[in-house]
Amino acid sequence: MDDQTVVVGMSDGMISIRRDEPDCGKNTSRSSRLESKSPTRYPQFEDRDLNVSETLKEVMSKHDALLRKFEYSKALDQALMNQVVMKSPYITVAVFQELIRRNGLVQALAGRDRKSLGNVLKFIIRHVGSIIFGSTLIVVSNSILGEYTGELHGREI
């Protein structure tokens, strides 16, 4: 065999490629090549390092896809699902923050029935005391009070 290139992949994503340059004018038969392979010959290899990046496909979450489509109410419903609220409440708070930033919080909260509004209020009550989530949830609760003041008292204004 005529092994002239050595390629080594490293754990940090680097690939080292070393190529053996054939000697011009010397006998390049297999027996002479085997005899001349000594540790002193290896520095004659040509060094090239390439950084190969691994391409990871990012999967967009459902609430992010709905926010991209400006479907704020559906995005909030997606973020208020039980598995999201119980396992990672920071995602729900992040959706609230994004709705506040986009001025879409009132639109997302508008027209909710008692059950879905109750889910929002349960989440706020459970996490409003948190140092991390408190300020965002106070803004959300103020928006709910502004939107549903008449309905909370049992009459339309």
Long-range contacts (C-beta under 8 A, 24 or more apart in sequence): 6-45, 9-52, 13-51, 13-52, 13-53, 13-54, 14-49, 14-50, 14-51, 14-52, 15-49, 15-50, 15-51, 15-52, 16-47, 16-48, 16-49, 17-48, 17-49, 17-50, 18-45, 18-46, 18-47, 18-48, 19-45, 19-46, 19-48, 20-44, 20-45, 21-45, 21-46, 61-91, 63-91, 63-95, 67-95, 67-98, 67-102, 70-104, 72-99, 72-102, 72-104, 72-105, 72-107, 72-108, 73-107, 73-108, 73-109, 73-110, 73-111, 73-112, 75-99, 75-108, 76-108, 76-109, 76-120, 77-116, 80-116, 80-119, 80-120, 80-123, 85-123, 89-123, 89-126, 89-127, 89-133, 90-132, 90-133, 92-123, 93-127, 93-132, 93-133, 93-136, 93-137, 96-136, 96-137, 96-139, 96-140, 97-136, 100-136, 100-139, 100-140, 105-139, 105-140, 105-143, 106-143, 106-146, 106-147, 109-140, 109-143, 109-144, 109-147, 109-148, 110-147, 117-144, 117-148, 120-144
